[in-house]
Amino acid sequence: MLNKRTATNALIVIICAAYLAQQIFPELKFQLLLPDLDYLQYSNEWYRLITVALTHGGLMHLGFNMYSLFILGTPIESAYGRNKFLTIFAISLLTGSLASVFLNTSNFASVGASGATFGLFGAFLIVGKTIGADIREIAIIIGLNFVLGFILGGVDWRAHLGGLFGGALAAQLILVRRR
């Protein structure tokens, strides 16, 4: 039986509720998305590095991110526990957002929780490697997601890359502290 009281499920509910609120109040999306570095420096709205996870470019974008969050978050939360899972998610989100802000060109805005979900891919790689699992399938899925991002266009691969590295680093640091 699925335990409904997990941090993973709570994040999914919060992000989906925020998406619904943006459908009712469209101006909300523009207050939460991640703008370029110039705007952040001018406005001093650094909270957007986090609130970007509450915005999405449509139902399909939301659906893919929430599916990834559920599929990856559930086992990672089971392996690390709620607090460490939330730490990995937050670090992944922040490193993904920072990579997006610092590596994108001016006048670029980003939306979505993809940086954080890519961070969970990174954490999954570390956990798999640590327990001696065959991580090739995970690496292939990560590679395919990057390729799809380039083919489809409009995908912030910089946020994905930043999140991937942030999640892997956070997971590795947590594992080192366990030993």
C-alpha positions, -999 to +999 in steps of 0.1 A: +000+000+000+012+035-009+021+057+020+003+090+011+021+110+037+054+115+020+074+146+012+073+135-025+036+135-026+034+168-007+057+184-032+035+171-061+003+184-044+019+218-037+033+222-073+000+211-089-020+234-066+003+263-076-003+254-113-040+254-108-038+288-090-019+301-120-047+290-143-072+309-122-048+339-117-025+340-148-005+370-134+008+347-107+030+328-131+049+360-140+056+366-103+071+331-098+090+323-130+128+326-132+138+357-151+173+365-164+202+376-141+198+413-150+162+413-138+171+394-106+198+419-098+176+449-106+145+436-088+163+417-059+136+390-063+160+361-055+131+340-041+124+332-078+153+307-077+129+285-057+095+296-069+103+286-105+094+250-095+058+262-090+054+273-126+051+251-157+046+257-194+015+236-197-002+204-186+022+182-205+053+199-189+036+197-155+027+160-161+062+150-171+078+168-141+054+154-116+057+119-130+095+121-128+092+135-093+070+106-082+091+079-099+124+092-087+114+109-054+097+079-039+127+056-038+151+084-030+130+095-001+128+058+010+166+055+008+175+087+025+145+097+046+123+127+043+146+154+055+176+143+034+154+139+003+140+174+008+176+186+011+186+169-022+155+184-039+162+219-026+199+218-035+190+205-070+164+232-075+188+259-064+218+247-085+195+242-115+182+277-111+216+292-106+229+274-137+200+288-157+204+323-145+242+325-149+245+305-182+215+317-201+214+348-223+196+380-213+158+381-218+155+344-210+129+332-186+126+297-172+097+277-157+093+243-141+107+219-116+130+202-141+162+213-125+151+196-093+139+164-110+172+162-129+189+165-095+169+134-084+183+116-114+218+126-102+210+113-067+196+081-082+229+076-100+249+080-068+226+057-049+227+031-077+265+033-079+269+030-041+248-002-039+265-017-069+235-015-092+238-013-130+233+024-136+236+023-174+198+025-178+196+057-157+225+072-176+207+064-209+175+080-196+194+111-186+211+113-220+179+108-238+163+137-218+191+160-228+189+150-264+151+155-264+156+189-249+178+200-278+155+184-304+123+200-290+138+233-283+126+258-256+140+235-229+164+250-204+191+223-205+213+245-184+188+242-155+188+204-161+226+202-161+229+223-129+202+203-111+218+170-122+252+180-108+236+196-076+216+164-069+245+141-075+268+163-053+242+165-025+235+128-025+273+120-025+278+144+005+249+128+024+263+093+018+298+104+029+284+118+062+266+084+068+298+065+068 
